[in-house]
């Protein structure tokens, strides 16, 4: 069977969903870490034929969506709209879809609140009920288990234990092989999307970039380039890029401009405010390193950095004439949630960690924190005693 895998870093980890699926079926992976579902939408448009031709699709983006939704100018409302559009387009291409709702450790440092995570997770569930997608819901891991077990099962606050993900991927593939989908793609009213790839722009230096996970044709912008006439009136909603380091891109015309900061990460990031293309719209590297007008969650403005050539992979555009699709629940969630059929038992993983900590005489993280707090308190008390003695 043929599977398309869309998602974030949990889908590109060497041993995770990816390896579990690949052990059972043929997998086309279009996932990318540190991006929201806008990157999945980009890949749907770019690889629509492959998605339509696949036997089933596995997707996960909730832990990244909540990450991006919590920092202005992005918001939960904006992310909700992107999630709706992602699933609408997916529903028109393929409806044999498995949506994995992953846990993220909200107690970890610098994480968004549990309420933000829950709001984003609910939007994913709503869309599953609207389109009939199968659901594997693991959000309970973050809230129902003791905090020490959560820390061990989610060693990185957004990455579930890779061995567990591997088994989950195997089980999803086996379910897809034994349970054919009877839902067919459905035409749904909404915006039309298109992509301008870097190699479609005149006067751009195309180079092939490659690492252990990705290979892309990247256009390095060393002079202002005018966008094609076919894009006029369309909105640029996301930019896919792979620069060699700190860089800024600027879209501008006679009336407006937007500047966004990127790093060396291969990424596809949304614009908080879509840019409408006019007959005089140019794209260029902002070598003057100005303050970004559209903040990037993963790349911050730094006046001390040298702005390198911006490495463009492509632009995601939409025709704004049709309104975004509003999901309406049609399917019964209890019939869509197949967690009990495909989710591995988590108890052995918890017991294995307990055994490891006990037999290696290691100290659990919460005990370390407690000891640190006690030491800090003793240091404060000692400083006060010394001050009184010297006085």
C-alpha positions as CSV (number, residue, x, y, z in Angstrom):
1,X,0.0,0.0,0.0
2,X,1.0,3.6,-0.5
3,X,0.9,6.1,2.3
4,X,1.5,9.9,2.4
5,X,2.9,11.2,5.7
6,X,2.3,14.8,6.6
7,X,3.3,16.5,9.9
8,X,6.1,17.9,12.0
9,X,9.2,16.6,13.6
10,X,7.4,13.6,15.1
11,X,7.0,12.5,11.5
12,X,10.6,13.0,10.5
13,X,12.3,11.5,13.6
14,X,14.4,8.6,12.3
15,X,12.7,6.2,14.7
16,X,9.1,7.3,15.0
17,X,5.9,7.4,13.0
18,X,8.0,7.4,9.9
19,X,9.9,4.2,10.6
20,X,6.9,2.4,11.9
21,X,4.9,3.1,8.7
22,X,7.9,2.4,6.5
23,X,8.3,-1.1,8.0
24,X,4.9,-2.0,6.6
25,X,4.0,0.1,3.6
26,X,5.5,2.4,0.9
27,X,5.7,6.0,2.4
28,X,6.0,9.3,0.7
29,X,7.0,11.8,3.4
30,X,6.1,15.4,3.0
31,X,6.6,16.4,6.7
32,X,8.8,19.2,8.1
33,X,9.7,20.1,11.6
34,X,9.1,23.4,13.4
35,X,6.2,24.4,11.1
36,X,2.4,24.6,11.5
37,X,-0.2,22.9,9.3
38,X,0.4,25.7,6.7
39,X,3.4,23.6,5.6
40,X,1.2,20.6,5.2
41,X,-1.2,22.6,3.1
42,X,1.7,23.8,1.0
43,X,2.7,20.1,0.4
44,X,-0.9,19.1,-0.4
45,X,-0.9,21.7,-3.2
46,X,2.5,20.8,-4.5
47,X,2.0,17.0,-4.4
48,X,-1.8,16.8,-5.0
49,X,-1.5,14.0,-7.5
50,X,0.6,11.8,-5.1
51,X,-1.9,12.5,-2.2
52,X,-4.9,11.6,-4.4
53,X,-3.1,8.4,-5.6
54,X,-2.2,7.2,-2.1
55,X,-4.1,4.5,-0.3
56,X,-4.1,6.5,3.0
57,X,-2.7,9.6,4.6
58,X,-1.3,10.0,8.1
59,X,-1.1,13.5,9.5
60,X,-0.1,15.2,12.8
61,X,0.4,18.9,13.4
62,X,-1.4,19.8,16.6
63,X,1.7,20.2,18.8
64,X,3.2,22.7,16.2
65,X,-0.1,24.5,15.6
66,X,-0.4,25.3,19.3
67,X,3.2,26.5,19.4
68,X,2.6,29.0,16.5
69,X,-0.8,30.1,17.7
70,X,0.3,31.5,21.0
71,X,2.6,34.3,19.8
72,X,1.3,37.5,18.3
73,X,0.6,38.5,15.5
74,X,-0.5,34.9,15.1
75,X,-3.5,33.7,17.2
76,X,-5.7,30.8,17.9
77,X,-8.4,32.2,15.5
78,X,-5.9,32.5,12.7
79,X,-4.6,29.0,13.3
80,X,-8.2,27.7,13.4
81,X,-8.7,29.0,9.9
82,X,-5.5,27.4,8.6
83,X,-6.5,24.1,10.2
84,X,-9.9,24.3,8.6
85,X,-8.4,25.0,5.1
86,X,-5.8,22.3,5.5
87,X,-8.4,19.6,6.2
88,X,-10.8,21.0,3.5
89,X,-8.2,20.6,0.8
90,X,-7.1,17.2,2.2
91,X,-10.8,16.1,2.1
92,X,-11.0,17.0,-1.6
93,X,-7.9,14.9,-2.4
94,X,-8.2,11.9,-0.1
95,X,-10.5,11.0,2.8
96,X,-8.8,7.8,4.0
97,X,-7.0,9.9,6.6
98,X,-5.5,9.1,10.0
99,X,-5.2,12.2,12.2
100,X,-2.8,11.7,15.2
101,X,-3.4,14.1,18.0
102,X,-0.2,14.1,20.0
103,X,0.5,15.1,23.5
104,X,2.9,18.0,24.4
105,X,4.2,18.6,27.9
106,X,2.6,21.9,29.0
107,X,4.5,21.8,32.3
108,X,7.9,22.2,30.5
109,X,9.7,25.5,30.5
110,X,8.6,28.1,27.9
111,X,5.6,26.0,26.7
112,X,2.3,27.5,25.8
113,X,-0.6,27.0,28.3
114,X,-2.7,23.9,28.5
115,X,-5.8,26.0,27.4
116,X,-4.1,26.9,24.1
117,X,-3.2,23.3,23.4
118,X,-6.7,22.1,24.2
119,X,-8.3,24.8,22.0
120,X,-6.1,23.7,19.0
121,X,-6.8,20.0,19.7
122,X,-10.5,20.7,19.7
123,X,-10.2,22.3,16.2
124,X,-8.6,19.2,14.9
125,X,-11.3,17.0,16.4
126,X,-14.0,19.3,14.9
127,X,-12.5,18.9,11.4
128,X,-12.3,15.1,11.8
129,X,-16.0,15.1,12.7
130,X,-16.7,17.2,9.6
131,X,-14.8,15.1,7.1
132,X,-14.9,11.6,8.6
133,X,-11.2,11.3,9.3
134,X,-10.0,8.6,11.6
135,X,-8.5,9.8,14.9
136,X,-5.8,8.5,17.2
137,X,-6.1,10.8,20.2
138,X,-3.2,10.8,22.6
139,X,-3.7,14.2,24.2
140,X,-4.7,12.4,27.5
141,X,-1.0,11.4,28.0
142,X,-0.2,15.0,28.9
143,X,-3.0,15.4,31.5
144,X,-3.8,12.0,32.9
145,X,-0.4,10.7,33.8
146,X,1.8,11.8,36.7
147,X,4.1,14.7,35.7
148,X,7.2,12.5,36.2
149,X,5.9,9.9,33.7
150,X,5.0,12.6,31.2
151,X,8.6,14.0,31.4
152,X,10.0,10.6,30.7
153,X,7.6,9.7,27.9
154,X,8.0,13.1,26.3
155,X,11.7,13.8,26.7
156,X,11.5,16.8,24.4
157,X,8.3,18.7,25.3
158,X,6.8,18.1,21.8
159,X,8.3,14.7,20.9
160,X,6.7,11.5,22.2
161,X,8.9,8.5,22.9
162,X,10.2,7.3,19.5
163,X,9.8,3.6,20.3
164,X,6.1,4.2,21.1
165,X,5.7,6.3,17.9
166,X,7.3,3.5,15.9
167,X,4.8,0.9,17.1
168,X,1.9,3.4,16.6
169,X,3.0,3.8,13.0
170,X,3.1,0.1,12.4
171,X,-0.4,-0.3,13.9
172,X,-1.8,2.4,11.8
173,X,-0.4,0.8,8.6
174,X,-1.8,-2.6,9.7
175,X,-5.2,-1.0,10.3
176,X,-5.2,0.7,6.9
177,X,-4.3,-2.6,5.2
178,X,-7.1,-4.5,7.0
179,X,-9.8,-1.8,6.9
180,X,-10.4,-0.3,3.5
181,X,-11.9,3.2,3.4
182,X,-15.2,3.7,1.8
183,X,-15.2,7.5,1.9
184,X,-14.5,9.3,-1.4
185,X,-13.0,12.8,-1.9
186,X,-15.6,15.5,-1.7
187,X,-15.7,18.8,-3.6
188,X,-16.0,21.6,-1.0
189,X,-16.3,25.3,-1.6
190,X,-13.3,27.4,-0.5
191,X,-10.3,29.4,-1.9
192,X,-8.2,28.0,-4.7
193,X,-4.5,27.6,-3.9
194,X,-1.4,27.7,-6.1
195,X,2.4,27.7,-5.7
196,X,5.1,29.8,-7.3
197,X,8.2,27.7,-7.1
198,X,11.6,29.4,-7.0
199,X,12.6,27.9,-10.4
200,X,9.6,29.6,-12.0
201,X,11.0,33.1,-11.3
202,X,13.2,34.8,-13.8
203,X,16.8,35.8,-12.9
204,X,17.0,33.7,-9.8
205,X,20.1,31.5,-8.9
206,X,18.8,28.0,-8.4
207,X,20.9,25.6,-6.3
208,X,20.2,22.1,-5.1
209,X,20.3,21.8,-1.3
210,X,20.4,18.5,0.4
211,X,20.8,16.9,3.9
212,X,19.9,13.5,5.4
213,X,16.2,14.3,5.2
214,X,15.5,16.7,2.4
215,X,16.5,17.7,-1.1
216,X,15.2,20.9,-2.7
217,X,15.7,23.3,-5.5
218,X,16.4,26.6,-3.7
219,X,16.4,30.0,-5.4
220,X,18.8,32.5,-3.8
221,X,17.5,36.0,-4.4
222,X,20.4,38.4,-5.0
223,X,18.4,41.1,-6.8
224,X,14.7,42.2,-6.7
225,X,12.5,39.9,-8.8
226,X,9.1,40.8,-10.1
227,X,6.3,38.3,-9.4
228,X,4.6,36.9,-12.5
229,X,1.4,38.4,-13.9
230,X,-0.4,35.2,-13.2
231,X,-0.2,36.0,-9.5
232,X,-1.9,39.4,-9.6
233,X,-4.8,39.7,-7.3
234,X,-3.8,36.6,-5.4
235,X,-2.7,36.5,-1.7
236,X,0.7,35.2,-0.6
237,X,-0.2,33.3,2.6
238,X,3.0,31.4,3.3
239,X,6.7,31.3,2.3
240,X,8.8,28.2,2.0
241,X,12.5,28.8,2.4
242,X,15.9,27.2,3.0
243,X,18.5,29.9,3.5
244,X,22.1,29.3,4.5
245,X,21.7,31.3,7.7
246,X,20.0,34.5,9.0
247,X,18.1,36.2,6.2
248,X,15.1,38.5,5.7
249,X,12.7,38.5,2.7
250,X,10.7,41.5,1.6
251,X,7.6,41.5,-0.6
252,X,6.8,45.1,-1.8
253,X,5.0,47.2,-4.3
254,X,4.3,50.9,-4.7
255,X,1.9,51.0,-1.7
256,X,3.0,48.4,0.8
257,X,5.7,46.0,1.9
258,X,6.1,43.1,4.3
259,X,9.4,41.8,5.8
260,X,9.8,38.4,7.4
261,X,12.9,36.9,9.1
262,X,14.1,33.4,8.4
263,X,17.0,31.2,9.8
264,X,19.0,28.3,8.3
265,X,16.1,25.9,9.0
266,X,14.2,24.5,6.1
267,X,10.8,26.0,6.8
268,X,7.4,27.0,5.6
269,X,5.9,29.8,7.6
270,X,2.6,31.6,7.3
271,X,2.1,35.4,7.0
272,X,0.0,36.8,9.7
273,X,-1.5,39.2,7.2
274,X,-1.6,37.8,3.6
275,X,0.1,40.0,1.0
276,X,-2.0,40.8,-2.1
277,X,0.1,40.7,-5.3
278,X,-0.2,43.7,-7.6
279,X,1.3,44.4,-11.0
280,X,4.3,46.0,-9.3
281,X,5.0,43.4,-6.6
282,X,8.7,42.4,-6.1
283,X,10.4,39.8,-3.9
284,X,13.9,40.6,-2.6
285,X,16.4,39.9,0.1
286,X,16.2,42.7,2.7
287,X,20.0,43.2,2.9
288,X,19.4,46.4,5.0
289,X,18.2,44.1,7.8
290,X,15.1,46.1,8.8
291,X,12.8,45.4,11.7
292,X,10.4,42.6,10.4
293,X,6.8,43.6,9.9
294,X,5.7,40.0,10.2
295,X,7.3,38.2,13.2
296,X,8.7,34.7,12.9
297,X,8.3,32.3,15.8
298,X,11.5,30.5,15.0
299,X,13.8,33.4,13.8
300,X,14.3,36.7,15.6
301,X,15.5,40.0,14.2
302,X,19.1,40.8,15.2
303,X,20.8,44.0,14.2
304,X,24.2,42.5,14.7
305,X,23.6,39.7,12.2
306,X,24.6,39.9,8.5
307,X,21.6,39.3,6.3
308,X,22.5,36.5,3.8
309,X,20.9,35.8,0.5
310,X,17.3,34.7,1.0
311,X,16.8,31.1,-0.1
312,X,13.3,30.7,-1.6
313,X,11.7,27.3,-2.2
314,X,8.3,28.6,-3.1
315,X,5.3,30.9,-2.3
316,X,1.8,29.6,-1.4
317,X,-0.9,31.8,-2.8
318,X,-4.7,31.7,-2.6
319,X,-7.6,33.2,-4.5
320,X,-9.5,35.1,-1.8
321,X,-12.8,35.2,-3.8
322,X,-14.2,32.2,-2.0
323,X,-14.6,32.3,1.8
324,X,-12.8,29.8,4.0
325,X,-14.7,26.6,4.7
326,X,-16.4,26.3,8.0
327,X,-16.4,22.8,9.4
328,X,-19.7,21.4,10.6
329,X,-19.7,18.1,12.6
330,X,-21.4,15.3,10.7
331,X,-19.7,12.2,11.9
332,X,-19.9,10.6,15.4
333,X,-16.5,11.1,17.1
334,X,-16.8,7.8,19.0
335,X,-16.9,6.0,15.6
336,X,-14.0,7.9,14.3
337,X,-11.7,7.5,17.3
338,X,-9.7,4.3,16.7
339,X,-7.2,4.9,19.5
340,X,-8.1,1.6,21.3
341,X,-7.5,-0.3,18.1
342,X,-4.1,1.0,17.2
343,X,-2.5,2.7,20.2
344,X,0.2,0.6,21.9
345,X,-0.1,0.0,25.7
346,X,1.8,2.8,27.4
347,X,2.3,0.9,30.7
348,X,5.4,-1.0,29.6
349,X,7.2,2.2,28.7
350,X,6.3,3.7,32.1
351,X,7.5,0.6,33.9
352,X,10.7,0.5,31.9
353,X,11.5,4.1,32.9
354,X,10.8,3.3,36.6
355,X,13.0,0.2,36.4
356,X,15.8,2.2,34.7
357,X,15.7,4.9,37.3
358,X,15.7,2.4,40.2
359,X,18.4,0.1,39.0
360,X,20.7,2.8,37.8
361,X,20.3,4.7,41.1
362,X,19.3,7.8,39.2
363,X,17.3,10.6,40.7
364,X,14.0,11.7,39.1
365,X,13.9,15.2,37.8
366,X,11.3,16.4,40.4
367,X,13.6,15.3,43.2
368,X,16.5,17.2,41.6
369,X,14.3,20.3,41.5
370,X,13.3,19.9,45.1
371,X,16.9,19.6,46.2
372,X,17.9,22.7,44.1
373,X,15.1,24.7,45.8
374,X,16.3,23.5,49.3
375,X,19.9,24.5,48.4
376,X,18.8,27.9,47.2
377,X,16.8,28.5,50.4
378,X,19.8,27.4,52.6
379,X,22.0,29.8,50.6
380,X,19.6,32.7,51.3
381,X,19.4,31.8,55.0
382,X,23.2,31.5,55.2
383,X,23.7,34.9,53.6
384,X,21.3,36.4,56.1
385,X,23.1,34.8,59.1
386,X,26.4,36.1,57.8
387,X,25.0,39.6,57.4
388,X,23.7,39.6,61.0
389,X,27.0,38.3,62.3
390,X,29.1,40.9,60.6
391,X,26.7,43.6,61.8
